[in-house]
């Protein structure tokens, strides 16, 4: 089986794991802030990755050359730590319906950057496929995330819109540097190092969010977020890195952005959501977009 097929399958499994995590945490959104949840997920993922690295049946020993340290540090800070924080700030200012479509343009930016930094080839099918996949993911996401309370009109907040665009750029560069960093090493070793850096980076975010809380954080909520974190920040991030190692930044970014596609059936089963025409059309558009991106390789 080719690296393209294996990498695509692994990437889709990663998106499904991220989706399951988000649906589980979505049921706890009134009990814990997104920044606190992100911190807990990172801290749970760290010992999980450590366990996977030190298991006695690994084929080779832990290997982390100096050449990959900076790219991996940049990838986790731009993606899992600061990038997420900036997106959440944007979401608070302009709402999900405005922030998500802008932030989710990162596969396009990833492709443009990859043309110059990684030597990717410019192809019309890839461009059309990325755009189609993004449109489909946005439609599916709106079907899941936008509730009636968000129909309230937000003020025209340029800062919030710029923050959403900044988060898209940061996630794109995070994907590029992840591709560079993981090219020489095993995804297990790469993700353990990333989770270590990310865990340290999330300490001030957690502290700030905790001080702003008006009610205590219950142990039940922490346990639920921790379990969700094993699927998302633990398993999904590992699979995402493995996918990028096999298929590259461009395809990895497109596939990695499809978690709302998997969140739709999870939401129907777990949160009792209803599927509308947006979800159905978005699903078809996303699948067609991914097919065009793969066809262009």
C-alpha positions in Angstrom: 0.0 0.0 0.0 1.4 3.4 -1.0 2.4 6.2 1.5 -0.4 8.3 -0.1 -3.1 5.8 0.7 -1.8 5.0 4.2 -1.2 8.7 5.0 -4.7 9.6 3.9 -6.3 6.9 5.9 -4.2 7.9 9.0 -5.1 11.5 8.5 -8.8 10.7 8.3 -8.6 8.7 11.5 -6.9 11.7 13.1 -9.7 14.0 12.0 -12.2 11.5 13.4 -10.4 11.4 16.7 -10.3 15.2 16.9 -14.0 15.3 16.1 -14.9 12.8 18.9 -12.8 14.9 21.3 -14.6 18.1 20.3 -18.1 16.5 20.6 -17.3 15.2 24.0 -15.9 18.5 25.2 -18.8 20.3 23.5 -21.1 18.8 26.1 -19.0 20.4 28.8 -18.7 23.9 27.3 -20.7 25.4 30.1 -18.4 23.8 32.8 -14.9 24.6 31.5 -13.4 27.3 29.3 -11.8 26.3 26.0 -8.3 27.4 27.2 -8.6 25.4 30.4 -9.8 22.4 28.4 -6.9 22.8 26.0 -4.4 22.8 28.9 -5.9 19.7 30.5 -5.8 17.9 27.1 -2.1 18.8 26.6 -1.2 17.6 30.2 -3.0 14.3 29.7 -1.4 13.8 26.2 2.1 14.2 27.6 2.2 11.1 29.9 0.3 9.2 27.2 3.0 10.0 24.6 5.7 9.2 27.2 4.2 5.8 27.7 4.1 5.1 24.0 7.8 6.1 23.6 9.2 4.0 26.5 7.3 0.8 25.7 9.8 -2.1 25.5 8.7 -3.4 22.1 9.7 -0.3 20.2 11.8 -1.0 17.2 14.3 1.8 17.8 15.4 4.0 20.7 14.2 7.6 21.2 15.9 9.8 18.6 15.7 13.6 18.5 18.5 15.4 16.6 19.2 19.0 17.2 18.1 19.9 13.6 14.4 19.1 14.3 14.1 20.8 17.6 13.3 24.3 16.4 10.8 23.3 13.7 8.9 21.1 16.2 8.9 23.9 18.8 7.6 26.3 16.3 4.9 23.8 15.1 3.5 23.3 18.6 3.6 26.9 19.7 2.0 28.2 16.5 -0.6 25.4 16.4 -1.5 23.8 19.7 -0.7 26.6 22.1 -0.7 30.2 20.8 -2.6 29.6 17.6 -5.5 28.0 19.4 -5.5 30.8 22.0 -5.7 33.5 19.3 -8.5 31.7 17.5 -10.5 31.4 20.7 -10.0 35.1 21.3 -11.3 35.8 17.8 -14.3 33.5 18.3 -15.2 35.4 21.5 -15.1 38.7 19.7 -16.9 37.8 16.4 -18.5 34.5 17.0 -18.0 31.0 15.5 -19.9 31.8 12.3 -17.4 34.5 11.4 -14.2 33.2 13.0 -14.2 29.6 11.8 -14.5 30.2 8.1 -11.6 32.6 8.2 -9.4 30.4 10.4 -10.2 27.4 8.3 -8.6 28.9 5.2 -5.3 27.5 6.5 -5.0 24.7 3.9 -4.9 27.3 1.2 -2.1 29.3 3.0 -0.3 26.0 3.7 -0.3 25.2 0.0 1.0 28.6 -0.9 3.7 28.5 1.7 4.6 24.9 0.6 5.1 26.1 -3.0 8.0 28.3 -1.8 9.4 26.5 1.2 8.9 22.8 0.3 9.0 22.9 -3.4 5.4 21.8 -4.1 4.1 22.0 -7.6 1.3 24.4 -8.6 -1.7 22.4 -9.8 -5.2 23.7 -10.7 -6.9 20.5 -9.4 -5.2 21.0 -6.0 -6.3 24.6 -5.7 -9.9 23.8 -6.7 -10.0 20.8 -4.4 -8.7 22.8 -1.4 -11.3 25.5 -1.9 -14.1 23.0 -2.3 -13.0 21.1 0.8 -12.9 24.3 2.8 -16.3 25.4 1.7 -17.7 22.0 2.6 -16.1 22.0 6.0 -17.4 25.5 6.8 -20.9 24.4 5.8 -20.7 21.3 8.0 -19.2 23.3 10.9 -22.0 25.8 10.7 -24.5 23.0 10.8 -22.9 21.8 14.1 -21.6 24.8 15.9 -23.9 27.8 15.2 -26.9 27.7 17.5 -29.7 30.2 17.8 -27.9 32.3 20.3 -25.3 33.2 17.7 -27.9 34.8 15.5 -27.3 37.9 17.5 -25.5 40.4 15.3 -21.9 41.0 16.4 -20.4 44.5 16.0 -18.1 44.9 13.0 -14.9 43.9 15.0 -11.8 44.2 12.8 -9.6 43.1 15.6 -11.6 39.8 15.9 -11.5 39.2 12.2 -7.7 39.9 12.0 -7.2 37.5 14.9 -9.0 34.8 13.0 -6.9 35.4 9.9 -3.7 35.4 12.1 -4.7 32.0 13.6 -5.1 30.7 10.0 -1.6 31.9 9.1 -0.1 30.4 12.3 -1.8 27.0 11.8 -0.5 27.0 8.2 3.1 27.6 9.3 2.7 25.2 12.1 1.8 22.5 9.6 4.8 23.5 7.4 7.3 23.3 10.2 5.8 20.1 11.4 6.4 18.6 8.0 10.0 19.8 8.2 10.6 18.6 11.7 9.1 15.1 11.4 10.9 14.3 8.1 13.9 12.8 9.9 12.4 11.2 12.9 9.7 8.9 14.2 6.2 10.6 14.8 6.2 9.1 18.4 9.4 10.9 19.3 8.3 14.1 17.5 5.0 14.2 19.3 6.5 13.5 22.8 8.7 16.5 22.3 5.9 18.7 21.0 3.6 17.8 23.9 6.4 18.6 26.4 6.8 22.1 25.0 3.1 22.6 24.7 2.5 21.5 28.2 4.8 24.2 29.5 3.4 26.8 27.2 -0.2 26.2 28.4 0.6 26.8 32.1 0.0 30.6 31.9 -3.1 30.2 29.8 -4.6 27.8 32.4 -3.6 30.0 35.3 -5.2 33.1 33.6 -8.5 31.2 32.8 -8.6 29.6 36.3 -8.4 33.0 38.0 -11.3 34.3 35.9 -13.6 31.4 36.8 -16.6 32.3 38.9 -17.4 28.7 39.9 -15.1 25.8 40.8 -13.9 23.2 38.3 -15.4 19.9 39.2 -13.5 16.6 39.1 -16.2 15.1 36.8 -15.5 17.8 34.2 -11.8 17.3 34.5 -12.2 13.5 33.9 -14.4 14.0 30.9 -12.0 16.5 29.3 -9.1 14.2 30.1 -10.7 11.3 28.4 -11.5 13.5 25.4 -7.9 14.7 25.4 -6.6 11.1 25.0 -8.5 10.9 21.7 -7.7 14.5 20.5 -4.4 15.9 21.8 -3.0 12.4 22.4 -4.1 9.9 19.6 -5.2 12.4 17.0 -2.1 14.6 17.1 0.1 11.5 16.8 -1.9 10.3 13.8 -1.8 13.8 12.3 2.0 14.0 12.5 2.3 10.5 11.0 -0.1 11.6 8.1 2.0 14.7 7.4 5.2 12.6 7.4 3.6 10.3 4.7 1.7 12.7 2.5 3.2 16.1 3.2 1.9 19.4 4.5 -0.6 20.3 1.7 -2.6 17.1 1.8 -2.2 16.8 5.5 -3.7 20.2 6.1 -6.7 19.5 3.9 -7.4 16.2 5.5 -6.7 17.6 9.0 -9.3 20.3 8.5 -12.1 17.8 8.0 -12.9 17.0 11.6 -16.3 18.7 11.4 -17.2 16.2 8.8 -16.8 13.4 11.4 -18.2 15.5 14.1 -21.6 15.6 12.3 -22.6 12.0 12.9 -21.0 12.1 16.4 -23.1 15.2 17.2 -26.3 13.5 15.9 -25.7 10.5 18.2 -24.1 12.2 21.3 -25.6 15.7 21.3 -28.9 14.9 19.4 -28.2 17.4 16.7 -30.2 17.4 13.4 -28.6 17.3 10.0 -29.7 20.0 7.6 -29.0 20.7 3.9 -25.8 22.5 4.9 -24.4 19.4 6.5 -25.4 17.1 3.6 -24.1 19.5 0.9 -20.9 20.3 2.9 -20.2 16.6 3.3 -20.4 16.0 -0.4 -18.3 19.1 -1.2 -15.6 18.1 1.3 -15.3 14.5 0.0 -15.1 15.8 -3.6 -12.5 18.4 -2.6 -10.3 15.8 -0.9 -10.6 13.6 -4.0 -9.4 16.5 -6.3 -6.5 17.3 -4.0 -5.4 13.6 -4.1 -5.9 13.5 -7.8 -3.6 16.5 -8.3 -0.6 14.7 -6.6 
